[in-house]
Amino acid sequence: MIWMKVYPTQGEILLAACDEETLGKSFYEGELQLIVSKSFYGGEKVSQELFREQLKEATIVNLVGKEVVGIAQELGLLNTGGIIEIDGVPHAQIAKLI
């Protein structure tokens, strides 16, 4: 399952989503740290289908985990050059320009 939270702000739709097993955890690698806080990512637990629909509508996206990053790639919203790994966990940010 996927945890997802939507933040509508000033004409933008910010989507924060993470794989279920990453929620509430922190990952560190060298100077990098990734904190997957429940307050930012933990809005509601959703199916892949609902996540896909929301991902298509969002204008700013913050993703953590293999499942959510993989779906963004499948939809053509992200290529491998836009993904970083921190302690083996994929992380990506997307900003859609209109």
N, C-alpha and C positions, 0 to 999 in steps of 0.2 A: 504494500500500500504506500501511498504518497501523502505527506503532510503538505498543506498548501495554505497560504494566507494572501489575500488580495487587499491592496491599499489603493483606493482611488484618490488621486491627488492632482489638483490643478490641471485638468485635461489629460493627465497621464493615468495609466493603470499599472501599478507596480505589483508584480507577482513574485512572491518568495515561496520556493518549494524545495523539499528535500525527501530523500528516501527515508522510510520509517526508521530504519536502524541507525540513522545518523542524528536524529532529533535529540537534542539535549547533550550532545557530545562535543568535545573540542579536539582539534587535530593540529599537530605541530610538526613542522619540518624546517630546520634551519631557522631563518629569520621569519618565516611565514607562520601564521596561526589562523585557524578557521574555527570560529565558535558558532555552532548551530543551535542558537538559543530557541527555547520554546516560545518566548515572547515574540520573536520575529517570524519564525517559520511555522509555528504550531497552531495555525488557525483551525483547520479541520482536516480530517482524514478523508481522502477522496480516491476514487477509482482512476485508472489510467485514462479512461474515456473523458471524464470530467476535467482532468488535468489537461489533456490535449486541447479541449475546447477553450479553456481559459488561457492556455499558453498562446493560442492563435490570436486572442484578443488583447493580450497584455502588450504594453509598449516598453516597459522596463522589466527585466527578469533577472532573478538571482536564484541559481540552482546549486544544490549540493547532492552528490550521489550518482552512482552508475545508472540507475533506472531513469531518473528525471533528465539527466544530461543526455542519455541515449535517446530518449523520446524527442528532445529538442533537435538532435542530429537527424533522426528519422524524418522529421517535419521540414528539414532543410533550413532551420533557423540558426544552426551552429555548425561550424566545422572544427576539426581537431585542433587547428591553430588557436582557437578561442577557448581552449580548455586548459586549466592548470590542475595539477594533482598535488594535494597536500597530505602527506602521510598515506598515500595510496587512494585518497578519496577525490574524485573529480569535482571541480568547482568551475562554474561559468557564469558570466554576466552578459546579458544581451540588452542592447538599446536599439529599438526600431526607429528609424528615421522616416518621417512621413513627409 
